[in-house]
Amino acid sequence: MKEPSDRLRELRIKKKYETAADAANAFGWNANTYKSHENGERGIKPNVARKYAAAYGSTAAYILTGDAVPNTIQGVSSIPLEGIVAAGEFRGSEWASEDETLIPAVTRKGIPASKQYAVRIDGPSVNLRIADGMYAICAMLDSIPGGATLGSLVHVIRERDGGDREHTIKELRFTKDGPMLMPVSDDPRYQEPMPLRSTEHITITINGVVIGAYQPF
């Protein structure tokens, strides 16, 4: 049976890149890391598979599992679970802690599977929209026509000087004071708005927009 490394190498060859180094240079990847993924020395995480898939015109599900047709069951695709989001607060420690898992998601018209990912909700701060323990299905912001709009649930990244990254999910609203990130919860602990505003040492950006949810049995 073929391994993810075999499928990755075949995709590279199909795109007419003669060597792994050629492909890495073309897409700005670390050449040594990419080579180790192609030769099977290192496993390929779903978020990395998504990056390769986007470059090669494929899907993360195909690279990881060999699923050649991403929408095999009534429009359902497999997308990578990239980590756990504490919806009530920013969290970094558990990001990408479940990186070997694939989550089913219904294909959305105009949004390729390579631009979708999942995060697991931890906590009740958006429980009026997505319950604790469910999976938020997100699309990368640049894949959403018109971007995030009023009322969208958004996956937000806060990055501090030095590279520390933390994550949360909130509802986007617009006020006279600028865009705000709001919990959507019946829990009294989570009612305070959070400005969507960067500071001198902290950058806050919307990484993705929630387009669905998944509840495992």
C-alpha positions as a Markdown table, in Angstrom:
| # | Residue | x | y | z |
|---|---|---|---|---|
| 1 | Met | 0.0 | 0.0 | 0.0 |
| 2 | Lys | 1.1 | 3.5 | -0.8 |
| 3 | Glu | 2.1 | 5.8 | 2.1 |
| 4 | Pro | 1.5 | 9.6 | 2.3 |
| 5 | Ser | 5.1 | 10.1 | 1.3 |
| 6 | Asp | 4.5 | 8.1 | -1.9 |
| 7 | Arg | 1.4 | 10.2 | -2.8 |
| 8 | Leu | 3.2 | 13.4 | -2.0 |
| 9 | Arg | 6.1 | 12.5 | -4.3 |
| 10 | Glu | 3.7 | 11.5 | -7.1 |
| 11 | Leu | 1.9 | 14.8 | -6.8 |
| 12 | Arg | 5.2 | 16.7 | -7.1 |
| 13 | Ile | 6.2 | 14.7 | -10.2 |
| 14 | Lys | 2.8 | 15.3 | -11.8 |
| 15 | Lys | 3.3 | 19.0 | -11.4 |
| 16 | Lys | 6.6 | 18.7 | -13.3 |
| 17 | Tyr | 9.0 | 19.5 | -10.5 |
| 18 | Glu | 12.0 | 17.3 | -11.1 |
| 19 | Thr | 13.3 | 17.1 | -7.5 |
| 20 | Ala | 11.9 | 17.7 | -4.0 |
| 21 | Ala | 14.3 | 20.6 | -3.7 |
| 22 | Asp | 12.8 | 22.2 | -6.9 |
| 23 | Ala | 9.3 | 22.1 | -5.4 |
| 24 | Ala | 10.5 | 23.4 | -2.1 |
| 25 | Asn | 12.2 | 26.3 | -3.7 |
| 26 | Ala | 9.2 | 27.1 | -5.9 |
| 27 | Phe | 6.8 | 27.2 | -3.0 |
| 28 | Gly | 9.1 | 28.6 | -0.3 |
| 29 | Trp | 9.1 | 25.5 | 1.9 |
| 30 | Asn | 12.0 | 24.3 | 4.0 |
| 31 | Ala | 13.8 | 22.0 | 1.6 |
| 32 | Asn | 15.1 | 19.6 | 4.3 |
| 33 | Thr | 11.7 | 19.3 | 5.9 |
| 34 | Tyr | 9.9 | 18.7 | 2.6 |
| 35 | Lys | 12.5 | 16.1 | 1.6 |
| 36 | Ser | 11.9 | 14.2 | 4.9 |
| 37 | His | 8.2 | 14.2 | 4.2 |
| 38 | Glu | 8.7 | 12.8 | 0.7 |
| 39 | Asn | 11.1 | 10.1 | 1.8 |
| 40 | Gly | 9.0 | 9.1 | 4.7 |
| 41 | Glu | 11.5 | 10.0 | 7.4 |
| 42 | Arg | 8.9 | 12.3 | 9.1 |
| 43 | Gly | 5.1 | 12.0 | 9.3 |
| 44 | Ile | 3.0 | 14.6 | 7.6 |
| 45 | Lys | 0.6 | 16.5 | 9.8 |
| 46 | Pro | -2.8 | 17.5 | 8.5 |
| 47 | Asn | -2.1 | 21.2 | 8.5 |
| 48 | Val | 1.1 | 20.6 | 6.5 |
| 49 | Ala | -0.7 | 18.2 | 4.1 |
| 50 | Arg | -3.2 | 21.0 | 3.5 |
| 51 | Lys | -0.4 | 23.3 | 2.5 |
| 52 | Tyr | 1.1 | 20.8 | 0.1 |
| 53 | Ala | -2.4 | 19.9 | -1.3 |
| 54 | Ala | -3.1 | 23.6 | -2.0 |
| 55 | Ala | 0.2 | 23.9 | -3.9 |
| 56 | Tyr | -0.3 | 20.7 | -5.9 |
| 57 | Gly | -4.1 | 21.1 | -6.6 |
| 58 | Ser | -5.0 | 18.1 | -4.4 |
| 59 | Thr | -6.5 | 17.6 | -1.0 |
| 60 | Ala | -5.1 | 16.8 | 2.5 |
| 61 | Ala | -7.4 | 13.8 | 2.6 |
| 62 | Tyr | -5.8 | 12.4 | -0.5 |
| 63 | Ile | -2.2 | 12.9 | 0.7 |
| 64 | Leu | -2.9 | 11.4 | 4.1 |
| 65 | Thr | -5.4 | 8.6 | 3.3 |
| 66 | Gly | -5.4 | 8.1 | -0.5 |
| 67 | Asp | -9.0 | 9.2 | -0.8 |
| 68 | Ala | -8.8 | 10.3 | -4.5 |
| 69 | Val | -12.3 | 11.6 | -4.5 |
| 70 | Pro | -12.8 | 14.1 | -1.6 |
| 71 | Asn | -16.5 | 14.1 | -1.8 |
| 72 | Thr | -17.2 | 10.4 | -1.7 |
| 73 | Ile | -20.3 | 10.2 | 0.5 |
| 74 | Gln | -23.1 | 12.7 | -0.3 |
| 75 | Gly | -20.7 | 15.7 | -0.5 |
| 76 | Val | -18.7 | 14.8 | 2.6 |
| 77 | Ser | -15.0 | 15.5 | 2.7 |
| 78 | Ser | -12.3 | 14.8 | 5.3 |
| 79 | Ile | -10.5 | 17.9 | 6.7 |
| 80 | Pro | -7.7 | 18.1 | 9.2 |
| 81 | Leu | -8.3 | 18.8 | 12.9 |
| 82 | Glu | -5.7 | 21.3 | 13.8 |
| 83 | Gly | -6.2 | 21.6 | 17.6 |
| 84 | Ile | -8.3 | 22.7 | 20.5 |
| 85 | Val | -9.7 | 26.2 | 20.9 |
| 86 | Ala | -10.8 | 27.5 | 24.3 |
| 87 | Ala | -13.6 | 29.7 | 23.1 |
| 88 | Gly | -13.7 | 31.7 | 26.3 |
| 89 | Glu | -10.1 | 32.8 | 26.3 |
| 90 | Phe | -7.0 | 32.7 | 24.1 |
| 91 | Arg | -5.2 | 29.4 | 24.4 |
| 92 | Gly | -1.9 | 28.2 | 22.8 |
| 93 | Ser | -0.8 | 25.1 | 24.7 |
| 94 | Glu | -3.1 | 22.6 | 23.0 |
| 95 | Trp | -2.9 | 23.9 | 19.5 |
| 96 | Ala | -2.2 | 21.1 | 17.0 |
| 97 | Ser | -2.3 | 18.5 | 19.8 |
| 98 | Glu | -4.7 | 16.3 | 17.8 |
| 99 | Asp | -2.9 | 16.6 | 14.5 |
| 100 | Glu | -3.4 | 13.0 | 13.3 |
| 101 | Thr | -7.2 | 13.3 | 13.2 |
| 102 | Leu | -9.5 | 13.9 | 10.2 |
| 103 | Ile | -13.0 | 15.4 | 10.6 |
| 104 | Pro | -15.9 | 14.9 | 8.2 |
| 105 | Ala | -17.2 | 18.1 | 6.7 |
| 106 | Val | -19.9 | 18.9 | 4.1 |
| 107 | Thr | -18.4 | 20.4 | 1.0 |
| 108 | Arg | -19.3 | 24.1 | 0.5 |
| 109 | Lys | -19.7 | 25.5 | -3.0 |
| 110 | Gly | -16.7 | 27.6 | -3.9 |
| 111 | Ile | -14.6 | 26.7 | -0.9 |
| 112 | Pro | -12.2 | 23.8 | -1.6 |
| 113 | Ala | -11.4 | 21.2 | 1.0 |
| 114 | Ser | -7.8 | 22.3 | 1.0 |
| 115 | Lys | -9.0 | 25.6 | 2.5 |
| 116 | Gln | -11.0 | 24.0 | 5.3 |
| 117 | Tyr | -9.9 | 22.8 | 8.7 |
| 118 | Ala | -11.5 | 21.9 | 12.1 |
| 119 | Val | -10.9 | 22.9 | 15.7 |
| 120 | Arg | -12.5 | 21.4 | 18.8 |
| 121 | Ile | -14.4 | 23.8 | 21.0 |
| 122 | Asp | -13.4 | 23.6 | 24.7 |
| 123 | Gly | -15.7 | 25.6 | 27.0 |
| 124 | Pro | -19.2 | 27.2 | 26.9 |
| 125 | Ser | -18.4 | 30.7 | 25.6 |
| 126 | Val | -20.0 | 30.1 | 22.2 |
| 127 | Asn | -22.5 | 27.5 | 23.4 |
| 128 | Leu | -25.5 | 29.3 | 21.9 |
| 129 | Arg | -23.9 | 28.6 | 18.5 |
| 130 | Ile | -21.6 | 25.6 | 19.0 |
| 131 | Ala | -21.6 | 23.4 | 22.1 |
| 132 | Asp | -18.6 | 22.5 | 24.2 |
| 133 | Gly | -16.9 | 19.4 | 22.7 |
| 134 | Met | -18.2 | 19.9 | 19.2 |
| 135 | Tyr | -15.9 | 20.7 | 16.2 |
| 136 | Ala | -16.0 | 24.0 | 14.4 |
| 137 | Ile | -15.5 | 23.6 | 10.7 |
| 138 | Cys | -13.5 | 26.7 | 9.5 |
| 139 | Ala | -12.6 | 28.1 | 6.1 |
| 140 | Met | -9.5 | 30.2 | 5.7 |
| 141 | Leu | -10.4 | 33.9 | 5.6 |
| 142 | Asp | -8.9 | 34.4 | 2.1 |
| 143 | Ser | -11.3 | 31.7 | 0.7 |
| 144 | Ile | -14.5 | 33.5 | 1.9 |
| 145 | Pro | -15.9 | 35.9 | -0.7 |
| 146 | Gly | -16.2 | 39.3 | 1.0 |
| 147 | Gly | -14.4 | 38.1 | 4.1 |
| 148 | Ala | -15.9 | 37.9 | 7.6 |
| 149 | Thr | -19.2 | 39.6 | 8.0 |
| 150 | Leu | -21.4 | 40.8 | 10.9 |
| 151 | Gly | -22.4 | 37.8 | 13.1 |
| 152 | Ser | -19.8 | 35.5 | 11.7 |
| 153 | Leu | -18.1 | 33.1 | 14.1 |
| 154 | Val | -14.4 | 33.6 | 13.5 |
| 155 | His | -11.2 | 31.7 | 14.5 |
| 156 | Val | -8.8 | 34.4 | 15.8 |
| 157 | Ile | -5.1 | 34.2 | 16.4 |
| 158 | Arg | -3.3 | 36.4 | 18.9 |
| 159 | Glu | 0.5 | 36.5 | 18.3 |
| 160 | Arg | 2.9 | 38.1 | 20.7 |
| 161 | Asp | 6.4 | 39.5 | 20.1 |
| 162 | Gly | 8.6 | 36.4 | 20.1 |
| 163 | Gly | 6.2 | 34.2 | 18.1 |
| 164 | Asp | 3.9 | 32.9 | 20.8 |
| 165 | Arg | 0.5 | 32.2 | 19.2 |
| 166 | Glu | -2.8 | 31.7 | 20.9 |
| 167 | His | -6.3 | 30.9 | 19.5 |
| 168 | Thr | -9.9 | 31.5 | 20.3 |
| 169 | Ile | -13.4 | 31.6 | 18.6 |
| 170 | Lys | -15.8 | 34.5 | 18.9 |
| 171 | Glu | -18.6 | 36.2 | 17.1 |
| 172 | Leu | -17.7 | 39.2 | 15.0 |
| 173 | Arg | -19.7 | 42.4 | 15.6 |
| 174 | Phe | -19.2 | 46.0 | 14.5 |
| 175 | Thr | -19.6 | 48.9 | 17.0 |
| 176 | Lys | -18.9 | 52.6 | 17.1 |
| 177 | Asp | -15.6 | 51.7 | 18.8 |
| 178 | Gly | -14.6 | 49.3 | 15.9 |
| 179 | Pro | -14.9 | 45.6 | 15.3 |
| 180 | Met | -15.4 | 43.5 | 18.5 |
| 181 | Leu | -15.1 | 39.8 | 19.3 |
| 182 | Met | -18.1 | 38.6 | 21.3 |
| 183 | Pro | -18.9 | 35.4 | 23.2 |
| 184 | Val | -22.3 | 33.9 | 22.3 |
| 185 | Ser | -23.0 | 32.2 | 25.6 |
| 186 | Asp | -25.6 | 31.8 | 28.4 |
| 187 | Asp | -22.7 | 31.5 | 30.9 |
| 188 | Pro | -22.3 | 34.7 | 32.9 |
| 189 | Arg | -18.5 | 34.3 | 33.0 |
| 190 | Tyr | -18.4 | 35.0 | 29.2 |
| 191 | Gln | -20.1 | 38.2 | 28.4 |
| 192 | Glu | -17.4 | 40.7 | 27.9 |
| 193 | Pro | -16.5 | 41.9 | 24.4 |
| 194 | Met | -12.9 | 41.8 | 23.1 |
| 195 | Pro | -11.6 | 44.5 | 20.7 |
| 196 | Leu | -10.3 | 43.1 | 17.4 |
| 197 | Arg | -7.4 | 45.4 | 17.6 |
| 198 | Ser | -3.6 | 44.8 | 17.5 |
| 199 | Thr | -1.2 | 46.7 | 19.8 |
| 200 | Glu | 2.5 | 47.5 | 19.7 |
| 201 | His | 3.5 | 44.0 | 20.9 |
| 202 | Ile | 0.4 | 41.9 | 20.1 |
| 203 | Thr | -1.1 | 41.2 | 16.7 |
| 204 | Ile | -4.7 | 39.9 | 16.5 |
| 205 | Thr | -5.9 | 38.6 | 13.2 |
| 206 | Ile | -8.8 | 36.5 | 11.9 |
| 207 | Asn | -7.5 | 33.2 | 10.6 |
| 208 | Gly | -10.7 | 31.6 | 9.5 |
| 209 | Val | -14.5 | 31.8 | 9.4 |
| 210 | Val | -16.7 | 29.1 | 10.9 |
| 211 | Ile | -18.9 | 27.6 | 8.2 |
| 212 | Gly | -20.3 | 24.6 | 10.0 |
| 213 | Ala | -20.0 | 22.3 | 13.0 |
| 214 | Tyr | -19.7 | 18.6 | 13.6 |
| 215 | Gln | -20.9 | 16.6 | 16.6 |
| 216 | Pro | -19.3 | 13.1 | 17.0 |
| 217 | Phe | -21.5 | 10.4 | 18.3 |
